[in-house]
């Protein structure tokens, strides 16, 4: 088959072009060990990470050729290659038994009605999968993930996702007369049991309700929701028991109650909160100081560590601004002027004073 022959030539030739060392250089300790062609082939055979974005790869070609040339690959990036069907990817991956990281960003993959028989055996060992800018539906992703029980990191950005609630779970809840939220949570736990990191940047998620199905994932530690359309967050959160890092940059959040509510996430210690409407007119330093004062759990904000002295200064400054805005007794006929961000809840104020070891 001339087409498949051209495909394998393209794949192996691109790997060789990018990774083969010059013929007159000798390496030891896992690198090139000879100066002839056999030496180059040995070096390729030891490759563990191969990145071939926009390389024109269309398929695997002759069976076994990739395994013979570079079968030790563990991480493979095929972003932007002209592959629109899953079978060529399976033909490549079946020759890479150590593969655990696969990048398929910008591949216009056609949807599957059912998984091919070899899908799980071939891709079931993946721990990281990148499917951003593929136009893939969330429901399709869940079908694919059902064959990847070890999947721990998923990149699914800029795919037009509006909700993480799969229609199949809604249908199951209706058929059984059960609670829809529980059915959705059960389905996600079944399909993404090991997921720890989820990147959903630049989608069309417009409400926290669309994100809430993730709350039941037991191991989810990092969630990127930057660049979506989420305008508000609940005052108190349930679930998300392992969520340690949350990115919410460039969402239309305009109320401080949404930020205050993040403190109810039990494990949250790292947040990215830039480019939000609620910061309008505030300097970067004022934004940071106020967020730190109102979120007692933060250890990292916008990629920068919150040190003990910085936290204490921010909290004392915030308390001072509160006392100036709400003096006791309030002068007759005057109206208190709330500090930036408004007044905290009684619970927040109590926690703040406890952290500063002040009398309540």
C-alpha positions, 0 to 999 in steps of 0.5 A: 500500500503506497499510502501507508508506506508514505505515512510510515516514511513520514513518521520515522523520517520526521523523528529522524530529522528532529532527533538523530544526532550527527554521524560523527558524534559519539555519546554514552550513558543512554545516548548515541554510542556509535558514529555509523547508521547503527549508532543513530538507530540505537539512539532513536530506539532509546527516545522516550519523548517525541514532539512532532507538531504540524509534521504532516504525519497521517498514520503509522504505515507498515506494522512494526516499523515504528516499534523497530525505529523508536519503540521506547517512546513514552511521551508523544505529541502529534499536535496539528497533524492531519489526522481526523480518525482514531484508527491511525492513532491506534496504529501508532500507539499499539507500537508504543507499549510504554506510552503514557502521555499523548498530545492530540491538540488541534486534531479534527477527530471525528466522533465515535459512536462506540470505542473500537475493540482495541481502544482500551488495550492500546490507550488504557495506560495513558496518564496524560491526554491533551485534546484542546482545540479539537472541537470535541464534545464533553460527552465524547471525551467521557466515552474515550476516558472510559477506556483510560482508568489511569488518566490523571491529567486532561487538557480540554481547552477551547472546545466550546464546552458549555456544561460538564453535565453529560446528557447520558447521566440526565437520562439515567436519572430520569429513567430511574427517578433518581437525583440528577446531581448524584447520577452525574457525579457517579458517572464522572467518578466512573469515567475519570476515577484517577483524574487529578489535573483538569485544564478547561481554559477558554471554554464557554462555561457560563455558570458554576452549576455547569462546573459542579459535576466535578465536585464528586471527583475524589482526587481532583487537585488542580482545575483551570477555568480561566477564560470562561464566562462564569459570573458568580460563585456560590457562597459555600461549596460542597465537594471538591474535597481534594481541590488544592489549586484553582485558576479563574483568571479572565472570568466576568466575576464582579462580586466579592461574595464569590471570592469569599466563597472560595474559602469554603473549599476545604483543601484550596491553597493556590488560586489565580484571580487576575483580570476580574471585573471586581478589581476595576480601578484597583492597583495590583497591590491592592487587589492582592492585599484584599484577596489575601485578607479575605481568603485565609487558606491561600498559600499561593496567589497568582503564582506567588507565595503568600508569606506569613508577614505579607498575610499578617500585614494584609489582614491588619490593613483590612481590619483597620479599613473596616474600623474606619468605615464602621466606627463605633459609635457611628456619628449621628446622621452619617452613613458608613462607607464600606471598604473595597470589597464590602464588609466580610461576613460575621464568620469571616470577621471572626476567623480573621480576628482569630488568626490575628489573635485579637479579642473578638 
